Amino acid sequence: MKKAAVVLTLVLCVVCSAFSTDIGVRIGHGTIDPDFNNLGLTALAGVDIGLTKRLELNIEVMTPIVPDPLSKAVAGFEIGYSIGGNRTADNGYAGISINHVVSLGLFTVNLVPTYLTLRVTPLTIGTVAAGRRENFLPIGIAWNFRDNSFGLFISIIEYDHYITGTWRDYV
Amino acid sequence: MKRIVVITAVLLLCFSLSAAPKVFRFGYGINVEGNSSARTEIKLNFTARPFSSNVMNPFVRAEYGIGMGRGGFGLTNLTAVAGVELFRSMKNPLGFTMANKGPWSPAICAGITTDFTDSNLYAELSLFRVLDKDFIYEWFTAFAVFDRSGIEKWGVCLLRLTSMF
């Protein structure tokens, strides 16, 4: 199962990158696992891959950083849809700079698939074209299908820094 | 004649002062931080930075918020600090994170943190700190709280975002 999760993630990364409209990195405050409430500050790092003008794939890893760094790892992916308008656009026009995102995800705990998630990011400020986007207060519900329990999770902020698909591609 | 000259001089002075570049002296924002007590704290911060010097620019800041983790949910300590921005350099190693490249400006500060019954010393080093026109972004700021026997706890502020006005 662990091997399948790693292979699936790698395949997703490679295939989606090949067809991506943009690629960025994500860093921020990450929560999903209820244990994180007792493990101190948890951070998130990941990759954003633009699939279409509205769809994006986020591959993320979350882990405690204070006081016991890397004591647990939650990793997985989310498919996000921008409901406020195009997150990116072509013909030299930027996308909507104030947006909202709904995401569906599958996350593993120590590489064992454990959570299905539904998350809403009520406010994103920034665009792919600008090279950065800030995601404020993403809140969601996680279904732990191992023990059939539900939990709410909320992050404070996640920051996206885009590498391709930005204004830099036009100069 | 003399009166006209004086009035003109006063007007010129007023206009040139009002046309001076805007200095954003006050700020408010939010922190997300964790400490060695395995608690995550989310705080509001209020900042005053009266000057705009490129070297050793002083500021004061107060923070208060909510915490969660081991020990449950509750209010955090009130922290009040005074510090300096060591320098501002356009050779900004974090410039790639900004849409409009601004200066890199590490800062150090020290002060007091209190739960209103007991107070301890607080010290902080903010290396990954960049200035935008009216924002301050600080990543991975390290801090420590000292009691009489030494370091009581330590932690990292993942992000402090301050909007200046």
Interface residues (C-beta under 8 A of the other chain):
Chain A: G28 H29 N37 N38 L39 G40 L41 T42 A43 P64 I65 V66 P67 D68 G126 A130 G131 R132 I156 I157 Y159 H161
Chain B: I30 V32 E33 G34 N35 S36 S37 A38 R39 T40 I42 M68 G69 R70 F96 T97 M98 A99 G155 V156 L158 L159 L161
